[in-house]
Amino acid sequence: MNLKLRILSFIYILILSTFYAQTDYEKSQLTEVWEPIPEIVTPGQNNLPPSDAIVLLGKDGLGEWKHEDGTEAKWRFCEGVATVVKETGLIKTQRKFGDCQLHIEWRSPSVVEEEGQGRGNSGVFLQERYEVQVLDSYDNRTYSNGQAGSIYKQYIPLLNACKGPGIWQAFDIIFKSPKFKENGELGSPGFITVLHNGVLIQNHVELKGKTVWIGEPKYEKHASKESIVLQDHGNPVSYRNIWIREL
């Protein structure tokens, strides 16, 4: 064995002997990562949002929202609750968002007047295009990919977690926005996860494109950040305690 090989062999044996001579605790330290340190966020308590959330609807009115034409929101507002006023039109946030965690509480009318899609119908649109359906689906048969918690006309919810008419319920939505190439082609699709009243009903489903009522969904290039939209479908659906965390 020449001198070079003997030296390399000695170094190799030295490294092995050093490793095996270490205690389990010392070995465990080799895979510890100490940087970066995650920022501290105070979780929400007593139905309050976490400390890093942006409140979109609280006790201060509808100042974060406008109608599609840019006019002040005409929905009824009282003590932290906004209610759809028929034919006033959708409302959208003035701020724009991409990837996000969205918490939103909603309530269908306590008086049931219609059935199917006419019963407590509204919707939450991410980036103005991708709808999570709001509907009174408590003992109310309609097409499954249009019931409460569906990604409208794309994905049936895993379960029906809907509470009865007039009872507050919540969506917690995790949204990964689609990304587009410079030429307009889709780079990566969007994904949505939805918990309805704490129950997982959409498990990181891949969006097929923009929500449409007729035909098949498809992607159209848009900005990386767009508004959150609440739909006016003619029913007096109410909303409260809406907050968002940018991811």
N, C-alpha and C positions, 0 to 999 in steps of 0.2 A: 504494500500500500504506500503510495507516495505521500509526501508531507502534506500536500493540499487536502487530499482526501481524509487523512488522519485528523487534520484540524477541523474540517467540516463535521466529521463524525463526532469529535469531542464536543463541538458546539451543540450539535443535535442532542447528544446524550445529556448535556448540561441543561438544555431547555426542558427536556422530558423530566429529568430528575427534579428540577425546580418546580415544575407544574405538579407532579405527583407528591412533592413534599408539602405543598400548600394544603391548608385546611379547607374543608368544604365552604366555610364562610369566605375565605380569601378567593376561592374559585368563583363563588357566586358574585363577588364584586366585579369580576371581569365583564359581566354582561349588564351592569347597572348603567343607566343613562340619566344624567343629572341636569342636562340642558336641552332645550329651553324649559323654563319653569312656567306651567300653565297659569294664565291670569286667574285671579279670584273673582268669582261671580256669586253673589248672594242669591240663593234660590228664593222664589216667591213663597210667601206664607199668607194664609187667610185669603186666598184667591187673588193675591197680588202678583204681578209679573216679576220675573227675575230682574236683578239690578241692571243688566246690560240690554234690556229689551226697550224697544221703541213702542210707546203706547199709541195705537191708532184710533182707539175708541174707548174713552173712559168717562170721567165726570165732566170734562170740559167742553163737551159738544162735538160738532161735526166739522171742526176747523181743518182736520186733516183730509177731508173729502170734498170733492166737487163732482158735478155732473159731467157727462161726456163733452158738453159744449163749453165747459169751463165756468159755468155759473155755480153759485153757492148751493149746497145740498138742500133740497126741499123735503127730505124725509122728516118725519116727526121725531123729535128728540125730547126725552123727559127722564131726568134722574139717571143718566148714564146709559139709557136704552134708546137705540135708533130703530124706527119701524118704517118699513116700506110704505110710501104713499103711492097708490096706484097711478100709473101713467106719468109719474114725474121722471122716470128713467133711472138707469143704473147710476151708482156712485163709484168713484175711483179715488185712490189715494193720490195726493199731490206728489208725495215722494215715490221713488221708483226702487224696485228691489230685484235681485237675482236669486242666488241660492239663499234659502231662508228656513227658519222654523217659525211657523205661524200658529198662534192660538186664537180661536174664535168661538164665541158662544152664541147660540141661536135658539129661537123658540118659534114654533109654528103656532098659528092661531088656536086658541082654546075652543072656539066654536067651529065645528066641522061643517062645512057647507058643500064641498064637492068631493070627488074621489079621484084616484089616479094622479095624473100630473097636475091636476087643478087644486090639489090639497096641500097648502103650505109650501109652494114651490118658490125657490130662489136658487142662488148659486154663488160659490166663491171661485173667482177666476184668478189663477196665478199668472202673472205677466200678461194679463188682459185676454188670455187665450185658452188656458188649460183649466177646465172646470171640475171642481168637486161639487157634486149635486147636493143641494139642500132641499129636503122634501119631508113631509109628514108620512113616514113609511111604517107607522104603527098601525097594524091591522088594515093596511091599505095596499091592495095589489096593483102593481103597474109593471112595465117591462123592467127586468132585473138590472139591466145596464143603465137604468134611469132612476133607480131608487136612491134613497138617502145614502151618501157616502160613496156612490159610484163615481168613477172617473167617467163623466157623462158620455154614453155611447161607445166607451172603450173597455172599461173593466167593471165587472160586477163585484160588489163588496164581498169579502169572505164570509161575513155574517151580517145579520140585521140587528144592530145594537140600538135601534131607535126607541126613545122614550115616547110617552103618550102626548097628545095634543096639549099645548099650553105649558109644557114643562121645559125648563132650560136644559140644553144639552151642549156638548162641546166637540169641536174638531181640533185635533193637534196634527198639523201637517208638516212634514219634512219635504222640502222641494229642492231638487237639483235641476237647475235650468239647462236647457239644450245649448249647445255651442255650435256656431256656424263658421265656415271658412270664408275667406275674403270674397270668393266667387259666388257665395250664397248657398253653397252645398252644406248639408248637415255634417258637422264634425263629430258630434256625439249627441245622443238623444237626451231628453229630459227624463227624470224619474220622480215619482211621488210615493210617499208613505203616509198613511192616514190612520190615526187612532180616533175612534168615535166613542165618546164617553169612556175613554180609557181602554177600549177594546181595539186591537189591531184588525183593521178591515181592508187595508191596501198595503201590501208588503213590498215596497221598493219596486213598483211596477213601472215598466218602460213606456213612456208616452208615445203614441203612434203619430202624433201631430196635433194641430190645433183642433179644439172642440168644435164639432159641427153637428147640426140637427139633421141635415139630409146629406147622404153620401158618406164617403170614407175620409177619415182625417188625414191630413198631410202637413208637413212642415213648410213654413214660409219664414225666411230670414227676418229676424227682428233684433232690436237692441239687447244688450246683455242685461239691462235692468229696465223693467216696466212696472206699471201700477198694479196694485191689488184691486180687484173689482168685485162689488156686491151687486147682484142682479135684481132688477125690478121685474118680476114675472106676474104682477097683478095681485099677488096675495100679501096681506099685512104681516109678513115675517119680521121678527124683531132680532136685533143683534146687540151684544154688549161685550165688554171686556175683551177687546181685540188688541193683541200685541204681537210684535214680530222681533225676531233676532236674525240679524244678517250673519250668514255663515261664510 
